[in-house]
Amino acid sequence: MADDETAIEVPSEWIRVNGAVAEASLAADGTLRWGSRGGERCLSLESEVLGLETIGLRITIKAFLEVSEHGFCGLERSSVKRRRVRRDYTLEMPNEAAARRWSAKLRDYMDSLGRPKNLFIIVNPFSGKKCARTVFKNEIKPLLAAADIDCTIIETKHRNHAQEITKSLDLLKYDGIVCVSGDGVLVEVVNGLLNREDWATAIKLPLGVIPAGTGNGMVKSLLDPAGDLCSIPNATFAVIRGHKRSLDVAIVLQGEKKFFSVLLLIWGLVADVDIESEKYRWMGSPRFDIYALLRIMKLRKYHGHVHFVPAPGYEAYGEPVKQVDNFKGHILLSKQDQESTTTVQSCGYQGPEISLEGLEWRSIVGPFVSLWVNNVPFSAENYIPAPKAKFSDGCLDVIIVRNCPRSALLGMMLKMSDGSYVKSPYVMYLKVKAFRLEPGKRVGHPTKGGIIDSDGEVIARGDESAVNSEHKYLMDYGPPIQMIVDQGLATIFSPMP
């Protein structure tokens, strides 16, 4: 390894950088340094460079630099989220031999990073404020071009189009699939990959998300721990750099019906706000805050029952389940459940090979104000409902609110942006290995149910809209819905490995 790194080094040499004479060198770690009596500058090829171009004696370094109110990077990092700007550095060599040597060493290092060379990009022109097409043209495409990445671009035409595309896509041509949208297209892509015959290899293809929607919970969850502003340029650069991390996938089941989730499942207040506020989509993210206020003023509660297998450290929550005849058989994802699912769908992923036999189940009885089951910390750019959630810990983070006065709910809503609302005595926060929800009717309205939303998709509905609608939902409202996690099943581009 040391020999390989040494081979990339370029010793100090006098060249011109942006027209000024400077002594420059390239270190084994990919740091380009140059300077004169006026001081030294440095540039990290891995973390600050998109690509390079050589024409004659000139090598253009296409940089993408962090900036703050104090100027360019190199200063001590602060709590302020960082943004980036484009800047080119032209290295002018004294002769052709030097140009060939520098160009070869620079390219050797860039190639050693394992960055993607060919991406399949899905643009959803209908997401958010319907600006994804413009965003791609003006902000994303120039960065990908500077990084010398070849792209195949397709726009979605209708709901579930991305799922249809990825289900039959020739994946061998690409180093990753990138979604320019909100979170919905990513979910469709995951479901498409897991419904392929070659799902085991397909789901390992890295997935990327660039925010062009309303929620953008996944990309916020990726960028925030790295200290990066949740922005289109930062998300694009995360894809370009090619770092990857594993991502848990939750399987949502009801009998023979299933749905693959990577974000969340919600029921009660949060689901009502998310779905019923669709009529105000033109407002962007503020629609959630405004409709949440309206919904809290006319607060609903729902009867229901939840069962779960607690993760280590959370065994004290809920009440232990009594061992009654066939009780576990109704809760567990049993071999019989998997076999019955296989009869309906002969190919595709059937769920994790995990036995829950012998594990202790616990239960909580409603009424409930809200239920939130999260796979990642953020549900939207300004909401962090699950601050303890991890990308691949094999757990779901469950947030339950039962009896809670309106004033406390309003106070909790103001603390959603930093996750501190979980300190409220009205919030129950736990991690689980498996989960089962039996949703009931609205308190005081025995004919009205609620909404169950998974990753922005309404999978079951029991309110007036469901009764009067011709739309058929994936699952029924009332019968139990189960969730179980396959740890690290998917792979996603990330600003940090």
Backbone torsions as a table, in degrees:
resi	resn	phi	psi	omega
1	MET	NA	-41.4	-179.7
2	ALA	-64.1	-37.5	178.9
3	ASP	-63.8	-40.2	-179.9
4	ASP	-63.4	-42.5	-178.0
5	GLU	-66.6	-42.2	-179.2
6	THR	-61.6	-33.0	-178.0
7	ALA	-65.4	-22.6	-177.9
8	ILE	-84.4	-18.8	-176.7
9	GLU	-62.7	147.2	170.4
10	VAL	-125.7	119.6	-179.2
11	PRO	-67.1	166.1	-177.5
12	SER	-56.8	138.2	-178.5
13	GLU	-152.8	144.1	179.8
14	TRP	-83.4	121.3	178.5
15	ILE	-137.9	-173.8	171.8
16	ARG	-112.2	134.1	176.5
17	VAL	-119.5	113.8	-175.8
18	ASN	53.2	38.1	174.9
19	GLY	90.6	-12.4	-177.6
20	ALA	-101.5	137.7	178.8
21	VAL	-67.9	132.5	-178.1
22	ALA	-151.8	152.9	173.2
23	GLU	-92.4	119.5	-172.4
24	ALA	-122.2	152.7	176.6
25	SER	-151.7	158.9	176.1
26	LEU	-122.4	119.8	-178.5
27	ALA	-85.6	165.3	-178.7
28	ALA	-63.3	-26.4	-179.8
29	ASP	-84.7	8.1	177.9
30	GLY	83.7	16.5	177.7
31	THR	-91.1	121.5	176.4
32	LEU	-94.5	122.5	-180.0
33	ARG	-119.5	143.0	174.3
34	TRP	-153.0	156.9	178.9
35	GLY	171.3	178.0	177.9
36	SER	-147.7	-153.0	179.9
37	ARG	-65.5	-21.0	-178.9
38	GLY	-76.9	-3.9	-179.9
39	GLY	123.2	171.1	-177.6
40	GLU	-111.6	142.2	172.9
41	ARG	-117.8	155.6	176.9
42	CYS	-141.4	157.4	-177.1
43	LEU	-144.5	126.1	177.0
44	SER	-88.9	117.7	-179.9
45	LEU	-62.6	-34.4	-176.7
46	GLU	-73.3	-45.4	-171.2
47	SER	-103.6	-4.7	-176.1
48	GLU	-133.6	5.3	-175.0
49	VAL	-125.9	133.2	175.8
50	LEU	-82.1	-49.2	-177.4
51	GLY	-173.8	-171.4	179.6
52	LEU	-146.9	161.0	-179.0
53	GLU	-141.4	133.8	-179.6
54	THR	-114.4	124.5	174.9
55	ILE	-133.8	108.9	-178.7
56	GLY	63.0	-125.2	-179.5
57	LEU	-88.4	0.3	-175.7
58	ARG	-107.1	133.1	174.7
59	ILE	-117.8	119.7	179.8
60	THR	-98.5	119.6	176.2
61	ILE	-92.4	117.3	-178.0
62	LYS	-93.3	96.9	-173.0
63	ALA	-93.7	158.2	177.6
64	PHE	-138.2	94.5	-164.2
65	LEU	-99.7	143.0	172.4
66	GLU	-71.9	139.6	175.9
67	VAL	-133.5	156.8	173.5
68	SER	-139.8	-175.7	179.2
69	GLU	-66.2	-13.5	-180.0
70	HIS	-96.7	-3.7	179.1
71	GLY	120.8	-154.5	-173.9
72	PHE	-77.8	171.2	-175.9
73	CYS	-66.0	175.6	-176.9
74	GLY	109.4	-16.5	175.7
75	LEU	-87.2	166.3	178.8
76	GLU	-63.7	135.9	-177.1
77	ARG	-69.9	143.1	177.7
78	SER	-113.7	-177.7	179.9
79	SER	-77.0	-9.1	178.7
80	VAL	-71.8	131.7	179.1
81	LYS	-65.9	142.4	-172.3
82	ARG	-95.1	144.4	171.9
83	ARG	-118.2	171.6	-176.3
84	ARG	-129.8	155.7	176.2
85	VAL	-134.8	152.6	177.4
86	ARG	-81.4	140.0	173.9
87	ARG	-154.1	136.4	177.8
88	ASP	-102.8	143.2	173.3
89	TYR	-122.0	123.0	-179.0
90	THR	-100.8	118.4	176.8
91	LEU	-98.5	117.5	180.0
92	GLU	-104.8	118.5	-174.8
93	MET	-88.4	153.1	-177.6
94	PRO	-72.1	-24.5	-178.5
95	ASN	-157.4	171.6	-176.9
96	GLU	-64.3	-38.2	-179.8
97	ALA	-61.2	-43.5	178.6
98	ALA	-65.5	-39.0	179.3
99	ALA	-62.9	-43.1	179.3
100	ARG	-65.8	-41.2	-178.1
101	ARG	-65.0	-49.9	-180.0
102	TRP	-63.4	-44.3	-178.7
103	SER	-61.7	-44.0	-179.5
104	ALA	-63.6	-44.4	-178.4
105	LYS	-66.8	-41.8	178.6
106	LEU	-63.0	-44.0	-180.0
107	ARG	-68.5	-37.6	177.9
108	ASP	-59.1	-42.0	179.9
109	TYR	-67.9	-45.6	179.9
110	MET	-59.9	-40.9	179.0
111	ASP	-66.3	-29.7	-178.6
112	SER	-70.8	-13.1	-177.6
113	LEU	-76.7	-15.7	178.9
114	GLY	68.9	32.8	179.8
115	ARG	-72.8	155.6	179.0
116	PRO	-65.9	143.6	179.7
117	LYS	-109.3	-25.6	-175.3
118	ASN	-142.1	118.8	-176.2
119	LEU	-120.3	144.6	171.5
120	PHE	-100.5	118.8	-172.7
121	ILE	-113.4	125.9	178.7
122	ILE	-108.7	118.6	-178.9
123	VAL	-107.4	127.1	177.1
124	ASN	-102.2	100.3	-176.4
125	PRO	-70.7	-8.5	-177.2
126	PHE	-99.1	-6.6	-174.0
127	SER	-75.2	152.1	176.0
128	GLY	52.6	-123.9	-180.0
129	LYS	-92.0	20.1	175.4
130	LYS	59.6	43.6	-177.6
131	CYS	-117.8	10.0	-173.8
132	ALA	-60.8	-37.4	-179.5
133	ARG	-62.7	-45.1	178.8
134	THR	-67.6	-40.7	178.6
135	VAL	-59.6	-43.9	-179.6
136	PHE	-64.1	-45.7	-176.6
137	LYS	-64.9	-44.4	-171.4
138	ASN	-90.3	-29.0	-172.8
139	GLU	-116.4	-39.2	-174.0
140	ILE	-87.6	-49.4	-175.8
141	LYS	-57.4	-42.9	178.8
142	PRO	-60.9	-35.7	179.0
143	LEU	-69.6	-42.1	178.3
144	LEU	-64.7	-38.0	178.3
145	ALA	-65.6	-41.3	178.3
146	ALA	-63.4	-29.7	178.7
147	ALA	-86.8	0.8	178.7
148	ASP	59.4	42.9	178.2
149	ILE	-101.7	127.0	175.4
150	ASP	-79.8	141.1	-175.7
151	CYS	-131.6	142.5	166.1
152	THR	-112.4	120.8	-173.7
153	ILE	-112.5	135.6	174.6
154	ILE	-139.4	141.8	177.6
155	GLU	-101.5	140.6	177.1
156	THR	-74.2	144.2	-178.2
157	LYS	-106.0	-24.2	-175.6
158	HIS	-159.3	173.4	179.0
159	ARG	-60.3	137.0	-179.5
160	ASN	69.4	11.0	178.2
161	HIS	-64.2	-40.8	179.6
162	ALA	-62.4	-35.6	177.1
163	GLN	-65.5	-42.0	178.4
164	GLU	-63.9	-41.8	-178.1
165	ILE	-62.4	-51.4	-174.4
166	THR	-72.1	-21.4	179.6
167	LYS	-67.1	-26.9	-177.8
168	SER	-120.5	7.4	-176.0
169	LEU	-70.0	141.6	174.0
170	ASP	-78.4	95.9	-171.9
171	LEU	-72.8	-20.1	-177.6
172	LEU	-65.4	-17.1	-178.9
173	LYS	-80.3	-12.9	-167.5
174	TYR	-126.9	153.8	175.9
175	ASP	-97.1	-2.0	179.1
176	GLY	173.4	162.9	174.7
177	ILE	-116.9	128.9	-177.0
178	VAL	-118.1	131.7	-178.7
179	CYS	-105.5	118.6	174.4
180	VAL	-100.6	94.1	-169.4
181	SER	-175.8	-167.8	165.9
182	GLY	-82.1	-154.9	-178.8
183	ASP	-77.7	-19.0	-172.7
184	GLY	-61.7	-41.5	-178.5
185	VAL	-67.3	-37.7	176.0
186	LEU	-58.1	-43.4	179.7
187	VAL	-63.7	-41.5	177.6
188	GLU	-62.3	-41.2	-179.6
189	VAL	-63.0	-45.2	178.8
190	VAL	-59.9	-44.3	179.6
191	ASN	-66.3	-35.1	177.0
192	GLY	-66.4	-43.5	-179.5
193	LEU	-65.5	-38.3	-177.0
194	LEU	-80.1	-6.3	175.2
195	ASN	-102.8	13.4	175.2
196	ARG	-89.5	158.1	174.7
197	GLU	-65.2	-35.0	-179.7
198	ASP	-96.5	36.2	-173.3
199	TRP	-56.3	-33.6	-175.1
200	ALA	-62.8	-36.5	176.0
201	THR	-90.5	-33.0	-178.2
202	ALA	-61.5	-41.3	-174.7
203	ILE	-71.9	-11.9	177.8
204	LYS	-86.0	-9.6	175.8
205	LEU	-64.6	125.5	-177.2
206	PRO	-60.0	139.6	179.4
207	LEU	-113.5	142.8	178.3
208	GLY	-125.8	152.5	178.9
209	VAL	-131.3	128.1	174.9
210	ILE	-120.8	123.5	-168.0
211	PRO	-69.7	122.4	174.2
212	ALA	-147.1	25.6	-177.7
213	GLY	-122.4	-160.0	-178.0
214	THR	-91.0	-45.2	-174.1
215	GLY	-86.6	-60.1	178.7
216	ASN	58.5	38.4	-177.9
217	GLY	-67.2	-38.7	-177.4
218	MET	-66.9	-48.1	-177.6
219	VAL	-67.1	-34.2	175.3
220	LYS	-64.2	-41.0	178.8
221	SER	-64.5	-30.5	179.3
222	LEU	-77.9	-44.8	-172.4
223	LEU	-81.2	-34.0	-173.5
224	ASP	-60.4	-45.7	179.8
225	PRO	-63.0	-23.4	179.2
226	ALA	-84.0	-2.8	-178.2
227	GLY	79.2	15.2	-177.9
228	ASP	-96.2	141.3	172.7
229	LEU	-61.8	139.8	176.9
230	CYS	-75.7	93.5	-175.3
231	SER	-140.8	162.7	178.9
232	ILE	-62.7	-47.0	178.9
233	PRO	-61.1	-43.1	-179.6
234	ASN	-65.4	-40.3	178.6
235	ALA	-66.7	-38.8	178.2
236	THR	-64.2	-43.0	-179.6
237	PHE	-65.6	-33.9	176.5
238	ALA	-61.1	-38.6	176.7
239	VAL	-68.2	-44.5	-177.9
240	ILE	-60.7	-43.3	-178.2
241	ARG	-65.5	-29.1	171.0
242	GLY	82.7	9.1	174.2
243	HIS	-66.5	147.8	-176.1
244	LYS	-132.8	155.4	172.6
245	ARG	-144.9	156.6	179.4
246	SER	-77.4	153.5	-178.8
247	LEU	-136.1	126.6	175.1
248	ASP	-64.5	147.0	172.8
249	VAL	-123.8	129.4	178.1
250	ALA	-98.7	137.5	177.1
251	ILE	-101.5	119.6	179.7
252	VAL	-99.1	123.2	-171.5
253	LEU	-128.4	143.5	167.7
254	GLN	-146.2	100.9	-175.1
255	GLY	63.0	-120.5	-179.1
256	GLU	-93.9	1.5	-179.3
257	LYS	-96.0	140.4	180.0
258	LYS	-146.1	158.0	-179.6
259	PHE	-147.0	138.9	-179.1
260	PHE	-100.3	124.9	-173.3
261	SER	-118.1	140.3	175.7
262	VAL	-122.3	-4.8	-176.1
263	LEU	-116.1	-68.2	-171.4
264	LEU	-165.4	166.8	166.4
265	LEU	-133.4	131.3	-176.9
266	ILE	-131.4	151.4	179.5
267	TRP	-152.9	145.5	-178.9
268	GLY	92.8	-142.0	-173.8
269	LEU	-54.0	-48.6	-174.9
270	VAL	-64.1	-42.4	178.9
271	ALA	-66.6	-40.4	178.4
272	ASP	-59.6	-43.4	-180.0
273	VAL	-66.3	-46.0	-176.2
274	ASP	-61.2	-46.3	-173.4
275	ILE	-86.8	-44.0	-176.7
276	GLU	-71.1	-18.3	178.3
277	SER	-84.5	1.6	179.2
278	GLU	-54.6	-31.4	-178.9
279	LYS	-63.8	-17.6	179.5
280	TYR	-108.4	24.5	-176.2
281	ARG	-56.7	-31.2	-178.6
282	TRP	-60.5	-17.2	-179.1
283	MET	-80.5	-14.3	-174.9
284	GLY	78.3	-152.6	-176.1
285	SER	-59.3	-33.1	-179.4
286	PRO	-58.7	-17.1	-179.4
287	ARG	-59.4	-34.3	-178.4
288	PHE	-65.3	-45.3	-179.0
289	ASP	-63.5	-45.8	-176.1
290	ILE	-65.4	-45.8	-178.0
291	TYR	-72.3	-30.0	176.9
292	ALA	-61.7	-40.6	176.6
293	LEU	-60.3	-45.1	179.1
294	LEU	-62.3	-41.0	-176.5
295	ARG	-71.8	-34.5	178.3
296	ILE	-68.7	-37.1	178.0
297	MET	-61.2	-34.2	177.0
298	LYS	-117.2	68.4	-170.3
299	LEU	-68.2	136.7	176.3
300	ARG	-110.4	149.2	170.6
301	LYS	-127.0	152.2	-177.4
302	TYR	-127.7	135.9	170.5
303	HIS	-68.3	153.6	178.1
304	GLY	171.1	179.9	-176.4
305	HIS	-152.2	130.6	176.7
306	VAL	-121.5	145.1	173.0
307	HIS	-125.0	150.6	-178.2
308	PHE	-158.7	155.6	169.9
309	VAL	-100.8	109.8	-175.4
310	PRO	-70.3	145.6	171.8
311	ALA	-74.3	160.6	178.7
312	PRO	-53.2	131.8	-178.9
313	GLY	98.0	-9.1	-178.1
314	TYR	-121.0	23.0	-176.0
315	GLU	-72.5	-13.7	-176.5
316	ALA	-83.9	-10.8	-177.8
317	TYR	-80.4	143.2	177.9
318	GLY	74.0	-174.2	179.6
319	GLU	-112.7	142.8	178.5
320	PRO	-63.4	143.8	-179.5
321	VAL	-83.5	129.7	177.0
322	LYS	-72.9	143.8	-179.5
323	GLN	-81.0	100.4	176.9
324	VAL	-113.9	165.2	-176.1
325	ASP	-57.1	128.3	173.6
326	ASN	62.7	11.7	-176.7
327	PHE	-64.8	-48.2	-178.7
328	LYS	-63.9	-34.7	-178.7
329	GLY	-61.1	-27.3	179.0
330	HIS	-82.6	-20.4	-176.0
331	ILE	-96.8	-41.0	-171.3
332	LEU	-75.7	151.8	168.7
333	LEU	-81.0	88.3	-172.8
334	SER	-85.2	168.5	176.3
335	LYS	-60.3	-34.4	178.9
336	GLN	-63.9	-40.0	177.1
337	ASP	-60.5	-45.0	-178.1
338	GLN	-65.7	-38.2	-180.0
339	GLU	-67.2	-38.8	-179.8
340	SER	-67.6	-35.4	177.2
341	THR	-65.7	-37.8	-178.3
342	THR	-63.8	-31.9	-178.6
343	THR	-67.3	-27.4	-179.8
344	VAL	-83.2	-37.9	-175.8
345	GLN	-130.4	109.2	-171.4
346	SER	-78.1	-17.7	179.9
347	CYS	-128.7	166.5	179.9
348	GLY	98.4	171.2	-176.9
349	TYR	-72.0	130.2	-176.6
350	GLN	-105.1	1.0	-179.9
351	GLY	116.1	163.3	-176.9
352	PRO	-71.3	148.4	175.8
353	GLU	-86.3	72.2	-177.4
354	ILE	-121.2	128.0	176.9
355	SER	-96.3	126.0	177.5
356	LEU	-101.1	5.8	178.4
357	GLU	-61.8	135.0	176.9
358	GLY	88.3	-10.9	178.6
359	LEU	-81.2	151.3	-177.9
360	GLU	-83.4	120.1	174.8
361	TRP	-93.7	145.7	176.4
362	ARG	-129.3	163.2	-174.0
363	SER	-139.1	154.5	175.1
364	ILE	-135.6	132.7	-178.4
365	VAL	-106.4	142.2	180.0
366	GLY	-75.2	-164.0	9.8
367	PRO	-70.0	155.8	-178.5
368	PHE	-119.5	141.0	169.7
369	VAL	-84.3	-44.0	-176.6
370	SER	-156.6	148.7	175.9
371	LEU	-135.4	133.0	-176.4
372	TRP	-136.0	121.2	177.6
373	VAL	-116.7	112.4	-171.9
374	ASN	-114.6	146.3	175.3
375	ASN	-103.8	-26.8	178.6
376	VAL	-130.7	164.3	-172.9
377	PRO	-64.3	-46.1	-172.7
378	PHE	-97.3	144.0	171.1
379	SER	-103.7	-19.3	177.2
380	ALA	-157.3	172.3	-176.1
381	GLU	-60.0	-31.0	-175.9
382	ASN	-109.4	11.3	-177.6
383	TYR	-131.7	125.5	177.3
384	ILE	-124.0	80.7	-177.1
385	PRO	-71.8	-22.9	-174.8
386	ALA	-128.1	72.6	-174.5
387	PRO	-63.6	-17.7	-179.7
388	LYS	-95.6	-0.7	-176.0
389	ALA	-68.2	143.5	177.5
390	LYS	-121.5	156.1	-175.3
391	PHE	-71.2	-31.8	-175.0
392	SER	-145.9	52.8	178.2
393	ASP	-98.3	0.0	179.1
394	GLY	73.7	17.0	-178.2
395	CYS	-128.1	157.1	169.8
396	LEU	-108.6	139.2	177.6
397	ASP	-96.4	119.7	-174.5
398	VAL	-108.8	128.2	178.3
399	ILE	-119.3	121.6	-176.0
400	ILE	-122.4	132.6	172.5
401	VAL	-123.8	123.2	178.9
402	ARG	-108.8	-101.3	179.8
403	ASN	-79.1	119.1	-176.7
404	CYS	-153.9	124.5	178.1
405	PRO	-67.5	156.1	-178.1
406	ARG	-60.2	-38.9	-178.8
407	SER	-62.2	-38.6	178.5
408	ALA	-68.4	-37.8	177.9
409	LEU	-63.2	-41.0	177.7
410	LEU	-63.4	-41.5	177.5
411	GLY	-64.6	-38.7	178.3
412	MET	-65.1	-38.9	-179.1
413	MET	-61.8	-35.3	179.9
414	LEU	-70.9	-16.6	-178.3
415	LYS	-106.1	10.5	-179.8
416	MET	-70.7	-25.3	-174.4
417	SER	-70.0	-24.1	178.9
418	ASP	-118.4	2.7	177.1
419	GLY	80.1	0.3	-176.8
420	SER	-72.4	-8.7	178.5
421	TYR	-61.7	-22.9	-177.2
422	VAL	-67.2	-13.3	177.7
423	LYS	-78.2	-8.9	179.9
424	SER	-62.9	140.1	177.6
425	PRO	-66.1	-11.8	179.7
426	TYR	-90.8	-2.4	-178.1
427	VAL	-105.3	129.3	172.5
428	MET	-106.8	118.9	-176.9
429	TYR	-120.1	123.0	179.7
430	LEU	-147.3	158.4	175.0
431	LYS	-106.6	139.3	-176.6
432	VAL	-133.8	157.1	176.2
433	LYS	-94.5	-27.7	177.9
434	ALA	-151.5	155.8	-170.7
435	PHE	-148.4	145.4	178.2
436	ARG	-140.9	128.4	-179.6
437	LEU	-116.6	129.6	170.2
438	GLU	-112.6	95.2	-176.1
439	PRO	-76.5	140.2	179.8
440	GLY	-115.6	-169.8	-178.0
441	LYS	-82.2	165.6	178.6
442	ARG	-70.1	138.2	179.7
443	VAL	-61.8	126.4	-179.6
444	GLY	86.9	-4.1	179.8
445	HIS	-137.5	81.3	-172.7
446	PRO	-63.8	-9.5	178.9
447	THR	-104.4	-3.2	-175.1
448	LYS	-112.9	124.8	175.8
449	GLY	-100.8	-164.4	-178.5
450	GLY	-117.4	-158.5	-178.8
451	ILE	-122.3	133.9	172.7
452	ILE	-114.3	120.8	-172.5
453	ASP	-120.8	126.6	175.3
454	SER	-121.4	116.8	178.6
455	ASP	56.4	37.6	179.2
456	GLY	83.6	-2.0	179.5
457	GLU	-105.0	123.5	175.8
458	VAL	-73.2	112.0	-178.3
459	ILE	-98.3	-18.2	176.8
460	ALA	-155.7	144.4	-177.2
461	ARG	-148.8	134.1	-178.2
462	GLY	-126.1	16.2	179.8
463	ASP	-94.4	-170.3	-176.2
464	GLU	-60.7	-35.3	-178.4
465	SER	-61.0	-37.1	-179.9
466	ALA	-70.5	-37.1	-179.4
467	VAL	-67.3	-39.5	-175.0
468	ASN	-91.8	-4.3	-175.6
469	SER	-96.3	148.5	174.6
470	GLU	-86.4	-7.6	-178.6
471	HIS	-69.5	134.9	178.2
472	LYS	-99.5	119.2	-179.5
473	TYR	-84.5	156.4	-175.5
474	LEU	-59.8	-39.1	-177.3
475	MET	-127.8	166.4	-179.2
476	ASP	-95.0	146.2	176.7
477	TYR	-86.2	123.3	-179.9
478	GLY	128.0	-60.4	177.0
479	PRO	-62.8	154.3	-177.4
480	PRO	-59.9	143.4	173.5
481	ILE	-119.5	128.7	-175.3
482	GLN	-110.5	152.3	175.0
483	MET	-136.4	136.0	175.6
484	ILE	-141.6	150.2	-170.6
485	VAL	-107.6	137.4	168.9
486	ASP	-106.2	108.4	-171.4
487	GLN	-66.7	125.4	174.3
488	GLY	61.9	29.5	-176.0
489	LEU	-66.3	-42.4	-176.7
490	ALA	-99.1	170.4	178.8
491	THR	-129.7	136.2	-175.9
492	ILE	-136.0	141.5	175.2
493	PHE	-64.5	139.2	-174.6
494	SER	-143.6	147.9	176.3
495	PRO	-65.6	-20.6	177.5
496	MET	-125.5	143.9	178.2
497	PRO	-62.7	NA	NA
